[in-house]
């Protein structure tokens, strides 16, 4: 996850009703994320031929105050996958913002972890790549890792007056020390003019998590 500081005004058009932007050290962030779906299932049924694939997404961080408790969550600006059927199902069933374009990955976890995700738009391959050690580290309290990773709710803007909420389940992730990174992303082509400046902006941080089994509640609340 490559995390970029961004002006709150750039996120205002994407902010769902009923939630507010979440800040870390008085900054708002968007994250360019690459990860693998492996052995994916729908309603507990494995998806043949389409169960493992890359996703690249752009997301930001919000919070919702409910009954004196704070729900920390994410909002996806865009989610990119290689299969049209996956994008169509996700958009239809979950009202998300998926697109389908060519993607690929390279993952080598021998002496170091070397991970690269690529996606093609306007006949150009974009990429995010990291090299890390193989040791695993616990997330420290009040760290940027905790702010980025400890998110167990998702919020989708259905309209200016309606928001959908869902819950995400996974154990706390372990992280790795980053040794080297490279990002080549045409943010304007992928995500629009509001994010064009990120193409020439150095991320505030780049994080790598080990990942885990993840489940997302089918039941979704609308408010």
C-alpha positions in Angstrom: 0.0 0.0 0.0 1.5 3.3 -1.1 0.0 6.1 1.0 -0.2 9.6 -0.3 -1.2 12.8 1.6 -4.0 14.5 -0.1 -6.2 17.6 0.4 -9.5 16.8 2.0 -11.3 18.8 -0.7 -10.1 16.2 -3.3 -12.0 13.5 -1.4 -15.2 15.5 -0.7 -17.0 14.3 -3.9 -16.4 10.7 -3.0 -17.3 11.0 0.7 -20.5 9.0 1.6 -23.2 10.6 3.6 -23.0 9.9 7.3 -19.3 9.3 7.6 -16.4 11.7 8.0 -12.8 11.8 6.9 -10.4 10.1 9.2 -7.1 11.9 9.9 -3.6 10.6 10.9 -1.4 13.3 12.4 -3.8 15.9 10.9 -3.4 14.5 7.4 -5.8 12.7 5.1 -4.5 9.9 2.9 -5.4 7.9 -0.2 -3.7 4.5 -0.7 -2.8 2.8 -4.0 -3.1 -0.8 -3.1 -2.1 -4.0 -4.9 -3.0 -7.5 -3.6 -4.1 -11.0 -4.5 -7.5 -12.6 -4.2 -6.8 -16.3 -3.7 -9.3 -19.1 -3.5 -12.2 -16.7 -3.6 -15.7 -18.0 -2.9 -19.2 -16.4 -3.1 -21.7 -17.6 -0.4 -19.1 -20.2 0.5 -19.0 -21.7 -3.0 -15.6 -21.6 -4.8 -15.6 -19.6 -8.0 -14.2 -21.8 -10.8 -11.6 -20.2 -13.1 -12.0 -16.8 -11.5 -11.0 -17.6 -7.9 -7.5 -16.1 -7.9 -6.6 -12.8 -9.4 -5.0 -9.4 -8.8 -6.8 -6.3 -7.6 -5.4 -2.8 -7.7 -7.5 -0.1 -5.9 -7.4 3.4 -4.7 -9.1 4.0 -1.4 -9.3 6.5 1.5 -10.1 6.4 5.2 -13.2 7.4 7.1 -14.9 7.0 10.4 -18.5 6.8 11.6 -19.7 7.6 15.1 -22.4 5.2 16.2 -23.8 4.7 19.7 -20.7 6.4 21.2 -18.4 4.0 19.3 -16.2 4.8 16.3 -16.3 2.5 13.3 -13.1 2.9 11.2 -13.6 2.1 7.6 -12.5 2.6 4.0 -14.1 4.0 0.9 -13.0 2.7 -2.5 -12.6 5.3 -5.3 -11.8 2.5 -7.9 -11.2 -1.2 -7.8 -9.4 -2.8 -10.8 -9.6 -6.5 -11.7 -8.7 -8.5 -14.8 -12.0 -10.3 -15.3 -15.1 -8.6 -16.7 -17.5 -11.1 -15.0 -15.9 -10.3 -11.6 -16.3 -6.6 -12.2 -19.9 -7.0 -13.4 -20.9 -9.1 -10.4 -19.2 -6.8 -7.9 -20.9 -3.8 -9.3 -24.3 -5.5 -9.5 -24.2 -7.2 -6.2 -22.3 -4.8 -4.1 -22.8 -1.4 -5.8 -19.0 -0.9 -5.9 -16.8 0.9 -8.4 -15.0 -1.9 -10.3 -13.4 -1.8 -13.7 -11.8 -4.5 -15.8 -8.5 -4.0 -17.6 -5.5 -6.3 -18.1 -3.5 -7.0 -15.0 -0.6 -9.2 -14.0 1.7 -9.9 -11.0 5.1 -11.2 -10.1 5.7 -12.7 -6.7 9.0 -14.1 -5.5 9.4 -14.9 -1.8 12.7 -16.7 -1.7 15.5 -14.7 0.1 13.4 -11.5 0.1 9.9 -10.8 -0.8 9.7 -9.2 -4.3 6.2 -8.3 -5.3 5.0 -6.5 -8.3 1.5 -5.7 -9.6 0.9 -4.3 -13.0 -2.2 -3.0 -14.9 -2.6 -1.7 -18.4 -4.5 1.5 -19.4 -4.2 3.6 -22.5 -1.8 1.0 -23.9 0.7 1.6 -21.0 1.6 -0.8 -18.2 1.4 0.8 -14.8 3.0 -0.8 -11.8 3.6 -0.9 -8.0 6.6 -3.0 -6.8 8.2 -3.6 -3.4 11.1 -5.6 -2.1 11.1 -6.4 1.6 12.6 -8.7 4.2 10.9 -12.0 5.1 10.6 -11.3 8.8 7.1 -10.5 10.2 6.5 -7.7 12.6 3.5 -6.8 14.7 1.7 -3.6 14.1 2.6 -1.0 16.7 -0.1 1.1 18.5 -0.8 4.5 17.0 1.4 3.8 14.0 0.6 4.5 10.4 0.4 0.8 9.9 -2.4 0.6 12.5 -4.2 3.6 10.9 -4.0 2.0 7.4 -4.6 -1.7 8.1 -7.0 -1.8 11.1 -10.1 -1.1 9.2 -13.1 -3.4 9.6 -15.9 -1.6 7.8 -16.5 -0.5 4.2 -18.7 2.4 3.1 -20.1 2.8 -0.4 -21.6 6.1 -1.7 -24.8 5.0 -3.4 -26.0 8.6 -3.9 -25.7 12.0 -2.3 -28.3 10.9 0.2 -27.7 7.2 0.7 -24.7 5.1 2.0 -24.2 1.4 2.2 -22.2 -0.2 5.1 -20.6 -3.6 5.3 -18.3 -5.4 7.7 -15.0 -7.0 7.0 -13.4 -9.8 9.1 -9.7 -10.7 9.3 -7.1 -11.1 12.0 -4.5 -8.4 12.6 -2.0 -8.5 9.8 1.7 -8.8 10.2 4.0 -6.5 8.3 7.4 -6.5 6.7 10.3 -4.0 6.5 10.4 -2.4 3.0 13.8 -2.4 1.4 13.1 -1.0 -2.0 10.1 0.4 -3.9 9.1 1.5 -7.4 5.8 3.0 -8.5 4.8 4.0 -12.1 1.2 5.1 -12.1 -0.7 7.4 -14.4 -3.1 8.6 -11.8 -4.9 11.0 -14.1 -5.8 8.2 -16.6 -6.7 5.8 -13.8 -8.5 8.0 -11.3 -9.2 11.4 -12.8 -7.9 15.0 -12.6 -8.3 15.2 -8.8 -5.5 12.7 -8.4 -3.3 13.6 -11.3 -0.7 15.3 -9.0 0.0 12.0 -7.3 1.9 10.8 -10.3 4.8 13.1 -9.3 4.3 12.9 -5.6 6.4 10.8 -3.3 4.3 8.6 -1.0 4.4 9.4 2.7 4.8 5.7 3.4 4.8 2.3 1.6 3.6 -0.7 3.6 3.5 -4.4 3.0 1.2 -6.8 4.9 1.3 -10.5 5.0 -2.4 -10.8 4.5 -4.8 -13.5 5.7 -8.1 -15.1 5.2 -10.7 -12.4 4.8 -14.5 -12.5 4.8 -17.0 -9.8 3.9 -20.5 -9.8 5.3 -23.1 -10.3 2.6 -25.7 -8.4 4.6 -25.3 -4.6 4.1 -26.9 -1.8 5.9 -28.2 1.3 4.1 -28.5 4.7 5.8 
